Amino acid sequence: MDKETSPTSQTPQYTPLDELTVTECFERLKLVSQKGTYKDVSLWLGKKPNDYANRKRSNRIPFAEIIRKLLQERISLNWFFAPGYTLHEPTYSYTQPDYVKSSVAEEERKRRLEFLKAHRKIEPFLKAYNLESDEQCLEVMLDVYFSTKDKWMEKSQALELVAKALSLTPASKRN
């Protein structure tokens, strides 16, 4: 019988995380993924079939890939990395809804400040080209402000060009 396809009906060993070997880790992954070989486990992790051999040779466990896949499959990290241990969740001085509310409120506050900053930058261009009372122009200018990333053109330059374009009288109205 091949070492790689040995039966997985054995009880998993409770090895501390810092003593976990690549082989033990892949054995646990075989249980979780319901795969029969290390090659299949590597493919399940999104790696090449020979990943196990490379990992075993270098004695490096792919923690990032394992954690990503376990979370994607909604498998407890505690169960995988600390089998046989009773782990406790930390107590917080706030509840999760409070945390979500405060982070949402903080995000909303940042967005408002960014909008006010954008409006202050746009206002001089609107006045300079007599576009200040036009809501449609304001909307276009705000879109330009938020979509310009200062990579190939500065925000102020893009805003001025758009303001000039908006202030031009269409050819059909000139006649």
C-alpha positions, 0 to 999 in steps of 0.5 A: 500500500502506497504511503500517500493513499494510506487509510484516513480512518485513523484518529487525528493526532493532537499535535501542538501547532508549533510541532505540526509537520507537513505530513500531519497537516496534509493528513488533517486536510485529507479528512477535511477535504475528503480527498484520498491523496496528497495530490488531490489535497494540493489541488483542493487548496488550489495548488499544483499536484506536486505541491505536497512534495515541495512542501515536505522537502522544504518543511514549510506548511502553507498556512495562508492557503490552508486558512483561506480554504478553511474559511472559504469552506466555513471550517473552524480554524480552531478545529483544524489547528487545535484539535482536542483543545478547548479554546475560549473566545475573548470577551469584548467590552462592546457587542458585535452590533456596536462594532458594526454600527461604529464602523459604518458610522465612521465610514459614513463620516469619511464619505461626507468629509470627502464629498465636502472636500470635492465640492470645495474643489469643484466650486471655483471651476463652476463659478469661473465658467458660470456653471454654478446653478446647473445641477447636471454640471455639478454631478458631472464634475463630482463624477470626474473628481471621484473617478480621477486618480492623479495617475496621468492627469491631476484632479484640478486639470481634469476638472478644469477641462471638463468645466471648459467643455461644459461651458461651451455652447453646442454648435446647434445652439450657436446658429 
